Amino acid sequence: MPETQKCGRCRQDLPLDCYAPSYRGKPGTWCRVCFAAWHRGEDTRQPLPARVCPICSEQFYPKQQDQPEHVATYCSRRCKDIAKNRAARSRRIESMPDRWCLHCGDYMPRTMRADAVFCSDVCNSAAHAVTRVHASRKAEARPSRLVFRAEIAERDDWTCGICGEPVDKRLTHPSPGYGSIDHVVALAAGGGNEIENLQLAHLVCNLRKRQLG
């Protein structure tokens, strides 16, 4: 059985004698018929059917007519780059660890920025407000960093340090059961803003302690 080769233009398996030798003495990649048609300006390729770009949904005709097994999936380089970036972003999202907001303790979607520590602008503003309040009450004991409410709450297992009852993380300020930050040793008594001197406490317990002490 004669040896055959697939024509790089019409994609037919043809005997080697159907190919003109190349300048290296080997059979050419196009058969004689396709080569002659190309010289005459004719196109012997079978047109590929139109496709729909999965990015922009536009209909297009693939340009890689010579390689039907490698037909373009996207209509343009721009759509291909968009698909590539989406795939890379999806891989980054899947590889990210679970995170929780450092103020309210709620789960943070993986689609958020990799360096985000708060789930929303509200929690971001609240965390800065807590830090400002602590700094204003005792200037010489300014917190060295932001006071992360959820960090203290997780350490205390969401339990009030004054009454010992659980704190509902779903409550918001100014609900009486809201988990506020309390100083174990009051600033007026010489306590500081170190994390070790902070504890979680119901807002009502915190206010009651402040009135009594």
N, CA, C and O of each residue as an XYZ file, in Angstrom:
852
protein
N       0.857     -1.196      0.000
C       0.000      0.000      0.000
C       0.890      1.242      0.000
O       1.764      1.374      0.856
N       0.673      2.166     -0.964
C       1.560      3.333     -1.051
C       1.429      4.225      0.183
O       0.358      4.349      0.777
N       2.534      4.831      0.539
C       2.538      5.743      1.694
C       1.772      7.010      1.344
O       1.890      7.535      0.237
N       1.000      7.486      2.284
C       0.181      8.670      2.048
C       0.591      9.790      3.006
O       1.307      9.581      3.986
N       0.109     10.971      2.678
C       0.367     12.164      3.499
C      -0.833     13.083      3.381
O      -1.438     13.193      2.315
N      -1.174     13.739      4.469
C      -2.323     14.647      4.455
C      -1.900     16.006      3.916
O      -0.933     16.602      4.392
N      -2.624     16.484      2.930
C      -2.335     17.799      2.342
C      -2.645     18.881      3.370
O      -3.681     18.848      4.034
N      -1.735     19.833      3.487
C      -1.918     20.898      4.461
C      -2.958     21.915      4.061
O      -3.262     22.819      4.840
N      -3.519     21.794      2.853
C      -4.512     22.774      2.395
C      -5.889     22.148      2.233
O      -6.865     22.646      2.793
N      -5.978     21.057      1.469
C      -7.282     20.423      1.283
C      -7.547     19.331      2.296
O      -8.659     18.808      2.358
N      -6.537     18.970      3.103
C      -6.656     18.017      4.205
C      -7.027     16.604      3.738
O      -7.668     15.860      4.480
N      -6.635     16.233      2.530
C      -6.895     14.887      2.021
C      -5.648     14.034      2.156
O      -4.528     14.515      1.984
N      -5.857     12.753      2.469
C      -4.748     11.809      2.504
C      -4.463     11.353      1.080
O      -5.281     10.666      0.468
N      -3.309     11.731      0.557
C      -2.953     11.433     -0.830
C      -1.598     10.741     -0.873
O      -0.771     10.943      0.016
N      -1.358      9.911     -1.917
C      -0.040      9.289     -2.083
C       1.058     10.345     -2.220
O       0.796     11.482     -2.612
N       2.289      9.950     -1.891
C       3.391     10.902     -1.919
C       3.684     11.417     -3.307
O       4.216     12.517     -3.457
N       3.334     10.612     -4.373
C       3.615     11.096     -5.723
C       2.677     12.219     -6.149
O       2.843     12.800     -7.221
N       1.672     12.529     -5.292
C       0.775     13.657     -5.590
C       1.348     14.979     -5.099
O       0.750     16.034     -5.307
N       2.502     14.923     -4.450
C       3.123     16.121     -3.900
C       4.382     16.457     -4.683
O       5.157     15.571     -5.044
N       4.573     17.710     -4.937
C       5.812     18.162     -5.562
C       6.905     18.194     -4.521
O       6.641     18.564     -3.376
N       8.141     17.814     -4.877
C       9.222     17.832     -3.880
C       9.544     19.262     -3.464
O       9.491     20.187     -4.274
N       9.877     19.426     -2.200
C      10.268     20.736     -1.704
C      11.733     20.970     -1.995
O      12.408     20.104     -2.550
N      12.230     22.142     -1.621
C      13.619     22.464     -1.915
C      14.589     21.607     -1.121
O      15.783     21.595     -1.422
N      14.109     20.893     -0.117
C      14.974     20.009      0.661
C      14.909     18.565      0.164
O      15.517     17.678      0.763
N      14.184     18.324     -0.915
C      14.074     16.981     -1.448
C      12.970     16.163     -0.844
O      12.753     15.024     -1.257
N      12.262     16.711      0.125
C      11.158     16.012      0.772
C       9.851     16.404      0.099
O       9.790     17.425     -0.587
N       8.801     15.602      0.287
C       7.504     15.980     -0.294
C       7.007     17.295      0.296
O       7.189     17.561      1.484
N       6.381     18.107     -0.537
C       5.832     19.363     -0.052
C       4.649     19.137      0.867
O       4.149     18.018      0.978
N       4.204     20.181      1.518
C       3.068     20.056      2.449
C       1.729     20.208      1.743
O       0.694     19.825      2.289
N       1.736     20.768      0.521
C       0.531     20.891     -0.287
C       0.623     19.947     -1.471
O       1.701     19.734     -2.026
N      -0.505     19.388     -1.850
C      -0.528     18.540     -3.039
C      -0.380     19.410     -4.289
O      -0.501     20.633     -4.220
N      -0.114     18.763     -5.445
C       0.115     19.516     -6.690
C      -1.119     20.308     -7.104
O      -1.008     21.428     -7.602
N      -2.305     19.717     -6.895
C      -3.540     20.398     -7.289
C      -3.728     21.685     -6.488
O      -4.039     22.731     -7.058
N      -3.540     21.611     -5.158
C      -3.711     22.793     -4.314
C      -2.637     23.835     -4.615
O      -2.905     25.036     -4.610
N      -1.421     23.361     -4.877
C      -0.339     24.296     -5.162
C      -0.591     25.052     -6.459
O      -0.367     26.260     -6.542
N      -1.066     24.319     -7.482
C      -1.376     24.961     -8.764
C      -2.554     25.925     -8.611
O      -2.545     27.013     -9.187
N      -3.568     25.526     -7.835
C      -4.730     26.399     -7.632
C      -4.321     27.658     -6.883
O      -4.829     28.744     -7.162
N      -3.414     27.516     -5.943
C      -2.943     28.697     -5.201
C      -2.215     29.663     -6.131
O      -2.345     30.878     -5.989
N      -1.448     29.126     -7.086
C      -0.766     29.987     -8.053
C      -1.764     30.705     -8.947
O      -1.518     31.839     -9.357
N      -2.884     30.067     -9.257
C      -3.915     30.693    -10.093
C      -4.804     31.634     -9.293
O      -5.674     32.297     -9.859
N      -4.596     31.699     -7.992
C      -5.413     32.562     -7.148
C      -6.708     31.925     -6.715
O      -7.612     32.608     -6.233
N      -6.810     30.605     -6.883
C      -8.018     29.898     -6.478
C      -7.840     29.345     -5.064
O      -6.723     29.119     -4.599
N      -8.962     29.139     -4.407
C      -8.947     28.615     -3.036
C      -9.599     27.238     -3.043
O     -10.801     27.111     -3.276
N      -8.795     26.206     -2.786
C      -9.314     24.834     -2.783
C      -9.803     24.390     -1.410
O     -10.237     23.250     -1.247
N      -9.741     25.248     -0.457
C     -10.154     24.885      0.889
C     -11.670     24.849      1.015
O     -12.381     25.612      0.362
N     -12.144     23.963      1.854
C     -13.565     23.910      2.159
C     -13.868     24.932      3.253
O     -13.294     24.859      4.340
N     -14.756     25.874      2.981
C     -15.037     26.898      3.997
C     -15.618     26.268      5.249
O     -16.463     25.375      5.180
N     -15.154     26.746      6.390
C     -15.657     26.266      7.676
C     -16.945     27.004      8.032
O     -17.121     28.160      7.647
N     -17.834     26.355      8.755
C     -19.094     27.015      9.123
C     -18.855     28.151     10.108
O     -17.840     28.196     10.803
N     -19.815     29.066     10.147
C     -19.727     30.203     11.061
C     -19.846     29.714     12.499
O     -20.491     28.705     12.783
N     -19.205     30.458     13.395
C     -19.244     30.136     14.811
C     -19.701     31.356     15.590
O     -19.708     32.471     15.069
N     -20.083     31.137     16.841
C     -20.527     32.223     17.717
C     -19.495     32.386     18.819
O     -19.155     31.427     19.511
N     -19.001     33.599     18.975
C     -17.991     33.882     19.990
C     -18.636     33.773     21.383
O     -19.661     34.412     21.621
N     -18.071     32.989     22.301
C     -18.674     32.846     23.640
C     -18.535     34.085     24.517
O     -19.164     34.161     25.573
N     -17.727     35.052     24.103
C     -17.534     36.261     24.905
C     -18.500     37.364     24.482
O     -19.259     37.885     25.299
N     -18.462     37.713     23.190
C     -19.308     38.826     22.706
C     -20.562     38.359     21.986
O     -21.398     39.183     21.615
N     -20.713     37.037     21.777
C     -21.890     36.443     21.112
C     -22.034     36.877     19.665
O     -23.114     36.757     19.089
N     -20.955     37.383     19.066
C     -20.984     37.769     17.654
C     -20.663     36.559     16.780
O     -19.855     35.707     17.149
N     -21.311     36.498     15.614
C     -21.040     35.425     14.663
C     -19.816     35.768     13.821
O     -19.667     36.903     13.367
N     -18.938     34.785     13.614
C     -17.731     35.029     12.820
C     -17.349     33.759     12.072
O     -17.783     32.658     12.413
N     -16.519     33.943     11.032
C     -16.012     32.827     10.248
C     -14.544     32.616     10.593
O     -13.744     33.538     10.435
N     -14.170     31.442     11.053
C     -12.774     31.214     11.444
C     -11.821     31.434     10.278
O     -12.120     31.093      9.134
N     -10.678     32.005     10.592
C      -9.665     32.270      9.569
C      -8.733     31.077      9.358
O      -8.117     30.969      8.298
N      -8.613     30.184     10.335
C      -7.692     29.066     10.220
C      -8.292     27.970      9.350
O      -8.547     26.867      9.832
N      -8.517     28.260      8.089
C      -9.127     27.289      7.194
C      -8.220     26.091      6.954
O      -8.709     24.997      6.674
N      -6.902     26.279      7.059
C      -5.973     25.186      6.792
C      -5.884     24.203      7.949
O      -5.382     23.093      7.773
N      -6.356     24.585      9.119
C      -6.228     23.743     10.295
C      -7.576     23.619     11.006
O      -7.780     24.231     12.054
N      -8.496     22.832     10.445
C      -9.829     22.738     11.064
C      -9.807     22.146     12.465
O     -10.746     22.355     13.232
N      -8.742     21.402     12.820
C      -8.685     20.847     14.164
C      -8.244     21.889     15.184
O      -8.294     21.641     16.388
N      -7.814     23.051     14.709
C      -7.400     24.139     15.605
C      -8.193     25.412     15.285
O      -7.630     26.505     15.226
N      -9.481     25.260     15.082
C     -10.323     26.394     14.708
C     -10.445     27.346     15.893
O     -10.549     26.921     17.044
N     -10.431     28.626     15.592
C     -10.516     29.642     16.643
C     -11.837     29.538     17.395
O     -12.887     29.301     16.797
N     -11.777     29.716     18.697
C     -12.973     29.714     19.535
C     -13.542     31.120     19.683
O     -14.747     31.289     19.873
N     -12.673     32.134     19.595
C     -13.083     33.518     19.810
C     -12.919     34.315     18.518
O     -12.106     33.976     17.659
N     -13.701     35.366     18.405
C     -13.723     36.131     17.160
C     -12.527     37.059     17.009
O     -12.196     37.460     15.893
N     -11.879     37.404     18.101
C     -10.770     38.356     18.037
C      -9.800     38.094     19.187
O     -10.084     37.340     20.118
N      -8.648     38.747     19.081
C      -7.658     38.635     20.142
C      -8.172     39.237     21.436
O      -7.856     38.746     22.520
N      -8.963     40.297     21.330
C      -9.512     40.946     22.521
C     -10.406     39.985     23.295
O     -10.290     39.892     24.517
N     -11.294     39.270     22.610
C     -12.176     38.321     23.292
C     -11.374     37.159     23.871
O     -11.711     36.648     24.939
N     -10.330     36.744     23.185
C      -9.483     35.659     23.703
C      -8.786     36.090     24.986
O      -8.684     35.311     25.933
N      -8.297     37.349     25.018
C      -7.643     37.853     26.232
C      -8.630     37.980     27.378
O      -8.283     37.713     28.529
N      -9.873     38.392     27.072
C     -10.900     38.489     28.113
C     -11.169     37.122     28.722
O     -11.265     36.987     29.942
N     -11.292     36.106     27.867
C     -11.529     34.747     28.361
C     -10.344     34.258     29.188
O     -10.526     33.594     30.208
N      -9.149     34.582     28.753
C      -7.947     34.165     29.492
C      -7.903     34.817     30.869
O      -7.585     34.159     31.860
N      -8.222     36.113     30.933
C      -8.214     36.817     32.214
C      -9.309     36.294     33.149
O      -9.099     36.184     34.357
N     -10.467     35.975     32.590
C     -11.545     35.428     33.414
C     -11.152     34.079     33.995
O     -11.425     33.798     35.162
N     -10.514     33.245     33.185
C     -10.093     31.928     33.669
C      -9.036     32.064     34.765
O      -9.068     31.343     35.762
N      -8.087     33.009     34.568
C      -7.054     33.223     35.586
C      -7.673     33.739     36.877
O      -7.283     33.320     37.967
N      -8.634     34.647     36.757
C      -9.300     35.186     37.956
C     -10.094     34.091     38.668
O     -10.123     34.043     39.898
N     -10.735     33.216     37.895
C     -11.488     32.125     38.494
C     -10.562     31.181     39.263
O     -10.919     30.691     40.335
N      -9.371     30.926     38.711
C      -8.419     30.057     39.409
C      -7.924     30.708     40.692
O      -7.745     30.038     41.709
N      -7.701     32.045     40.639
C      -7.255     32.744     41.851
C      -8.335     32.697     42.929
O      -8.034     32.498     44.106
N      -9.601     32.881     42.521
C     -10.704     32.865     43.478
C     -10.829     31.492     44.131
O     -11.043     31.396     45.339
N     -10.694     30.422     43.329
C     -10.825     29.073     43.866
C      -9.697     28.741     44.841
O      -9.885     27.964     45.776
N      -8.525     29.335     44.615
C      -7.380     29.019     45.472
C      -7.329     29.873     46.741
O      -6.523     29.603     47.631
N      -8.182     30.902     46.832
C      -8.159     31.774     48.000
C      -8.762     31.071     49.210
O      -9.747     30.345     49.075
N      -8.187     31.277     50.384
C      -8.757     30.669     51.608
C     -10.025     31.399     52.038
O     -10.281     32.525     51.612
N     -10.809     30.748     52.881
C     -12.000     31.388     53.438
C     -11.586     32.534     54.356
O     -10.611     32.431     55.101
N     -12.351     33.641     54.287
C     -12.056     34.804     55.121
C     -13.334     35.309     55.774
O     -14.438     35.139     55.256
N     -13.143     35.940     56.939
C     -14.269     36.528     57.651
C     -13.946     37.977     57.971
O     -12.797     38.329     58.240
N     -14.973     38.808     57.937
C     -14.809     40.231     58.215
C     -14.250     40.416     59.627
O     -14.725     39.797     60.579
N     -13.244     41.269     59.748
C     -12.591     41.477     61.037
C     -13.369     42.428     61.956
O     -12.928     42.730     63.065
N     -14.522     42.891     61.486
C     -15.348     43.717     62.378
C     -16.634     43.004     62.768
O     -16.939     42.874     63.954
N     -17.396     42.538     61.766
C     -18.677     41.902     62.091
C     -18.577     40.385     62.163
O     -19.470     39.738     62.710
N     -17.509     39.804     61.623
C     -17.327     38.363     61.689
C     -18.057     37.587     60.617
O     -18.013     36.357     60.627
N     -18.737     38.263     59.677
C     -19.451     37.566     58.610
C     -18.474     37.037     57.557
O     -17.366     37.548     57.392
N     -18.925     35.999     56.851
C     -18.114     35.406     55.787
C     -17.954     36.401     54.644
O     -18.913     37.068     54.255
N     -16.749     36.497     54.110
C     -16.461     37.420     53.010
C     -16.388     36.643     51.702
O     -15.661     35.653     51.620
N     -17.123     37.069     50.678
C     -17.071     36.370     49.393
C     -15.651     36.347     48.827
O     -14.880     37.287     49.017
N     -15.324     35.270     48.138
C     -13.994     35.148     47.560
C     -13.770     36.110     46.405
O     -12.633     36.345     45.996
N     -14.856     36.665     45.880
C     -14.723     37.610     44.778
C     -14.191     38.960     45.232
O     -13.836     39.792     44.397
N     -14.130     39.192     46.533
C     -13.606     40.460     47.034
C     -12.098     40.508     46.876
O     -11.458     39.478     46.665
N     -11.533     41.695     46.978
C     -10.093     41.875     46.829
C      -9.310     40.977     47.782
O      -9.750     40.681     48.893
N      -8.138     40.554     47.314
C      -7.341     39.622     48.114
C      -6.869     40.255     49.419
O      -6.654     39.547     50.403
N      -6.702     41.591     49.443
C      -6.213     42.257     50.650
C      -7.337     42.868     51.484
O      -7.063     43.603     52.432
N      -8.594     42.581     51.152
C      -9.724     43.129     51.910
C      -9.840     42.433     53.265
O      -9.700     41.214     53.360
N     -10.095     43.211     54.303
C     -10.278     42.648     55.646
C     -11.664     42.953     56.202
O     -12.038     42.420     57.246
N     -12.432     43.804     55.519
C     -13.793     44.118     55.933
C     -14.742     43.775     54.793
O     -14.387     43.883     53.620
N     -15.953     43.360     55.153
C     -16.914     42.924     54.138
C     -17.619     44.075     53.458
O     -18.207     43.885     52.394
N     -17.581     45.270     54.039
C     -18.287     46.403     53.445
C     -17.681     47.709     53.953
O     -16.874     47.721     54.882
N     -18.092     48.805     53.317
C     -17.644     50.119     53.764
C     -18.164     50.449     55.159
O     -17.528     51.190     55.908
N     -19.324     49.896     55.500
C     -19.894     50.141     56.826
C     -18.980     49.578     57.909
O     -18.684     50.254     58.894
N     -18.535     48.333     57.720
C     -17.634     47.719     58.704
C     -16.281     48.411     58.721
O     -15.661     48.543     59.777
N     -15.824     48.849     57.567
C     -14.548     49.574     57.495
C     -14.623     50.865     58.306
O     -13.723     51.173     59.087
N     -15.707     51.616     58.113
C     -15.878     52.867     58.849
C     -16.053     52.606     60.351
O     -15.538     53.355     61.180
N     -16.780     51.542     60.689
C     -17.011     51.238     62.105
C     -15.708     50.864     62.809
O     -15.477     51.281     63.944
N     -14.860     50.085     62.149
C     -13.584     49.698     62.760
C     -12.700     50.913     62.996
O     -12.054     51.017     64.039
N     -12.665     51.828     62.040
C     -11.872     53.043     62.231
C     -12.476     53.932     63.321
O     -11.756     54.596     64.066
N     -13.810     53.933     63.399
C     -14.462     54.743     64.431
C     -14.121     54.221     65.821
O     -13.861     55.011     66.729
N     -14.120     52.902     66.002
C     -13.761     52.319     67.302
C     -12.340     52.711     67.680
O     -12.075     53.071     68.827
N     -11.438     52.643     66.727
C     -10.041     52.992     66.995
C      -9.910     54.470     67.358
O      -9.160     54.828     68.267
N     -10.643     55.328     66.643
C     -10.573     56.768     66.940
C     -11.113     57.064     68.334
O     -10.562     57.895     69.056
N     -12.195     56.380     68.709
C     -12.765     56.604     70.040
C     -11.777     56.201     71.117
O     -11.587     56.923     72.096
N     -11.148     55.052     70.938
C     -10.185     54.592     71.937
C      -8.986     55.531     72.018
O      -8.456     55.774     73.102
N      -8.566     56.051     70.885
C      -7.413     56.954     70.883
C      -7.750     58.297     71.518
O      -6.913     58.892     72.197
N      -8.967     58.776     71.301
C      -9.341     60.088     71.824
C      -9.532     60.075     73.342
O      -9.383     61.105     73.999
N      -9.861     58.908     73.893
C     -10.117     58.835     75.336
C      -8.825     58.834     76.142
O      -8.812     59.215     77.312
N      -7.739     58.401     75.506
C      -6.462     58.413     76.195
C      -5.366     58.542     75.148
O      -4.935     57.556     74.549
N      -4.926     59.773     74.941
C      -4.004     60.049     73.835
C      -2.698     59.294     73.961
O      -2.126     58.872     72.956
N      -2.208     59.115     75.210
C      -0.908     58.454     75.376
C      -0.996     56.946     75.194
O       0.025     56.259     75.191
N      -2.223     56.426     75.042
C      -2.388     54.982     74.864
C      -3.074     54.688     73.538
O      -3.973     53.852     73.456
N      -2.635     55.385     72.515
C      -3.225     55.169     71.195
C      -2.993     53.730     70.734
O      -1.898     53.196     70.915
N      -4.010     53.092     70.137
C      -3.807     51.734     69.622
C      -2.726     51.730     68.544
O      -2.658     52.636     67.713
N      -1.886     50.698     68.569
C      -0.809     50.607     67.581
C      -1.338     50.215     66.214
O      -0.641     50.376     65.213
N      -2.555     49.706     66.157
C      -3.176     49.340     64.890
C      -4.684     49.401     65.059
O      -5.179     49.727     66.139
N      -5.424     49.086     63.985
C      -6.874     49.083     64.057
C      -7.359     48.063     65.078
O      -6.786     46.982     65.211
N      -8.416     48.415     65.792
C      -9.018     47.491     66.743
C     -10.005     46.616     65.973
O     -11.065     47.082     65.555
N      -9.652     45.356     65.791
C     -10.487     44.434     65.040
C     -11.474     43.774     65.991
O     -11.095     42.925     66.798
N     -12.744     44.165     65.894
C     -13.771     43.667     66.803
C     -13.935     42.159     66.690
O     -14.030     41.473     67.707
N     -13.969     41.630     65.463
C     -14.175     40.188     65.284
C     -13.006     39.380     65.825
O     -13.187     38.253     66.285
N     -11.812     39.950     65.772
C     -10.635     39.253     66.315
C     -10.791     39.044     67.823
O     -10.510     37.968     68.351
N     -11.245     40.097     68.495
C     -11.460     39.994     69.937
C     -12.640     39.074     70.236
O     -12.609     38.303     71.195
N     -13.697     39.165     69.394
C     -14.886     38.333     69.605
C     -14.562     36.849     69.432
O     -15.026     36.014     70.208
N     -13.772     36.526     68.419
C     -13.393     35.127     68.210
C     -12.526     34.624     69.365
O     -12.668     33.487     69.813
N     -11.633     35.485     69.836
C     -10.794     35.092     70.966
C     -11.647     34.793     72.198
O     -11.373     33.852     72.942
N     -12.699     35.619     72.404
C     -13.581     35.447     73.564
C     -14.745     34.497     73.280
O     -15.650     34.356     74.103
N     -14.721     33.842     72.105
C     -15.756     32.878     71.728
C     -17.141     33.514     71.719
O     -18.122     32.865     72.081
N     -17.228     34.780     71.307
C     -18.483     35.527     71.211
C     -19.277     35.430     72.526
O     -20.486     35.196     72.539
N     -18.554     35.618     73.604
C     -19.174     35.600     74.935
C     -18.888     36.911     75.644
O     -17.762     37.406     75.616
N     -19.906     37.472     76.277
C     -19.737     38.730     76.997
C     -18.783     38.526     78.167
O     -18.958     37.611     78.972
N     -17.765     39.395     78.251
C     -16.786     39.281     79.330
C     -17.292     39.802     80.647
O     -16.617     39.646     81.665
N     -18.473     40.424     80.669
C     -19.012     40.985     81.917
C     -20.069     40.060     82.521
O     -19.989     39.719     83.701
N     -21.060     39.650     81.720
C     -22.131     38.805     82.255
C     -21.940     37.330     81.915
O     -22.594     36.473     82.508
N     -21.058     37.024     80.973
C     -20.799     35.632     80.622
C     -21.801     35.019     79.674
O     -21.698     33.835     79.353
N     -22.785     35.806     79.212
C     -23.795     35.291     78.287
C     -23.288     35.419     76.844
O     -22.448     36.274     76.564
N     -23.792     34.574     75.919
C     -23.348     34.650     74.514
C     -23.783     35.949     73.849
O     -24.795     36.545     74.217
N     -23.012     36.367     72.879
C     -23.285     37.583     72.111
C     -23.746     37.174     70.716
O     -23.090     36.373     70.049
N     -24.867     37.722     70.282
C     -25.410     37.431     68.949
C     -24.705     38.320     67.929
O     -24.861     39.540     67.949
N     -23.921     37.695     67.028
C     -23.166     38.473     66.052
C     -24.057     39.133     65.004
O     -23.604     40.012     64.272
N     -25.321     38.716     64.926
C     -26.224     39.309     63.945
C     -26.757     40.675     64.368
O     -27.260     41.429     63.534
N     -26.651     41.000     65.659
C     -27.157     42.282     66.145
C     -26.219     43.413     65.754
O     -25.007     43.226     65.652
N     -26.793     44.581     65.538
C     -26.020     45.758     65.164
C     -26.213     46.863     66.199
O     -27.162     46.847     66.983
N     -25.317     47.791     66.180
C     -25.395     48.951     67.085
C     -26.589     49.812     66.682
O     -26.769     50.033     65.484
N     -27.420     50.314     67.605
C     -27.252     50.344     69.067
C     -28.121     49.331     69.811
O     -28.661     49.656     70.869
N     -28.267     48.129     69.294
C     -29.042     47.108     70.005
C     -28.378     46.805     71.346
O     -27.150     46.735     71.406
N     -29.151     46.621     72.434
C     -28.556     46.357     73.764
C     -27.649     45.119     73.775
O     -26.672     45.069     74.523
N     -27.973     44.129     72.949
C     -27.177     42.913     72.940
C     -26.012     42.944     71.974
O     -25.314     41.944     71.807
N     -25.794     44.088     71.334
C     -24.686     44.210     70.379
C     -23.340     44.004     71.082
O     -23.143     44.475     72.203
N     -22.440     43.317     70.437
C     -21.129     43.059     71.022
C     -20.194     44.245     70.863
O     -19.657     44.473     69.779
N     -19.998     44.996     71.927
C     -19.109     46.155     71.908
C     -17.757     45.778     72.488
O     -17.577     44.681     73.016
N     -16.810     46.700     72.383
C     -15.468     46.485     72.914
C     -15.344     47.194     74.263
O     -15.586     48.396     74.378
N     -14.964     46.426     75.273
C     -14.865     46.963     76.631
C     -13.427     46.824     77.129
O     -12.729     45.870     76.785
N     -12.996     47.787     77.942
C     -11.681     47.712     78.574
C     -11.786     46.945     79.884
O     -12.598     47.285     80.743
N     -10.971     45.916     80.036
C     -10.976     45.146     81.280
C     -10.574     46.052     82.436
O     -11.261     46.114     83.456
N      -9.467     46.746     82.270
C      -9.048     47.781     83.223
C      -9.333     49.114     82.566
O      -8.758     49.423     81.523
N     -10.192     49.895     83.146
C     -10.611     51.150     82.529
C      -9.418     52.068     82.265
O      -8.415     52.038     82.978
N      -9.558     52.884     81.218
C      -8.488     53.836     80.903
C      -8.249     54.792     82.067
O      -7.115     55.177     82.350
N      -9.349     55.169     82.743
C      -9.207     56.089     83.878
C      -8.451     55.451     85.037
O      -7.888     56.145     85.884
N      -8.446     54.116     85.063
C      -7.754     53.413     86.149
C      -6.348     52.993     85.756
O      -5.689     52.241     86.474
N      -5.892     53.488     84.604
C      -4.528     53.180     84.175
C      -4.431     52.119     83.109
O      -3.327     51.764     82.693
N      -5.560     51.599     82.654
C      -5.530     50.593     81.604
C      -5.170     51.193     80.256
O      -5.245     52.406     80.059
N      -4.782     50.334     79.337
C      -4.398     50.795     78.015
C      -5.276     50.191     76.935
O      -6.249     49.494     77.219
N      -4.910     50.475     75.676
C      -5.676     49.980     74.538
C      -5.063     48.717     73.935
O      -5.349     48.373     72.788
N      -4.225     48.030     74.702
C      -3.662     46.791     74.194
C      -4.771     45.756     74.006
O      -5.775     45.763     74.719
N      -4.571     44.880     73.046
C      -5.571     43.858     72.765
C      -5.845     43.015     74.007
O      -6.975     42.579     74.229
N      -4.819     42.788     74.809
C      -4.998     41.981     76.019
C      -5.923     42.647     77.030
O      -6.497     41.967     77.881
N      -6.078     43.979     76.948
C      -6.934     44.699     77.892
C      -8.318     44.960     77.315
O      -9.107     45.697     77.905
N      -8.616     44.365     76.173
C      -9.918     44.554     75.535
C     -10.690     43.246     75.580
O     -10.111     42.165     75.475
N     -12.009     43.356     75.738
C     -12.853     42.178     75.765
C     -14.186     42.497     75.099
O     -14.567     43.661     74.971
N     -14.881     41.461     74.682
C     -16.200     41.618     74.091
C     -17.238     41.721     75.196
O     -17.182     40.989     76.184
N     -18.190     42.636     75.023
C     -19.230     42.815     76.043
C     -20.495     43.333     75.386
O     -20.447     44.117     74.438
N     -21.630     42.882     75.908
C     -22.897     43.438     75.440
C     -22.874     44.956     75.615
O     -22.307     45.466     76.581
N     -23.476     45.654     74.703
C     -23.503     47.111     74.799
C     -24.157     47.556     76.110
O     -23.678     48.489     76.755
N     -25.245     46.896     76.507
C     -25.930     47.281     77.740
C     -25.046     46.988     78.950
O     -25.037     47.763     79.906
N     -24.305     45.884     78.921
C     -23.387     45.571     80.037
C     -22.251     46.574     80.096
O     -21.823     46.981     81.176
N     -21.775     46.964     78.946
C     -20.678     47.922     78.874
C     -21.101     49.266     79.436
O     -20.367     49.886     80.205
N     -22.285     49.713     79.049
C     -22.779     51.006     79.545
C     -23.061     50.956     81.026
O     -22.787     51.913     81.750
N     -23.617     49.826     81.489
C     -23.898     49.684     82.903
C     -22.603     49.696     83.735
O     -22.547     50.294     84.810
N     -21.582     49.030     83.222
C     -20.284     49.009     83.905
C     -19.696     50.398     83.980
O     -19.117     50.782     84.996
N     -19.848     51.171     82.881
C     -19.299     52.516     82.861
C     -20.020     53.423     83.868
O     -19.395     54.274     84.502
N     -21.341     53.234     84.008
C     -22.095     54.049     84.957
C     -21.729     53.715     86.404
O     -21.679     54.594     87.265
N     -21.470     52.410     86.657
C     -21.152     51.998     88.013
C     -19.718     52.322     88.408
O     -19.407     52.542     89.579
N     -18.860     52.345     87.406
C     -17.472     52.507     87.785
C     -16.848     53.776     87.433
O     -15.670     53.986     87.723
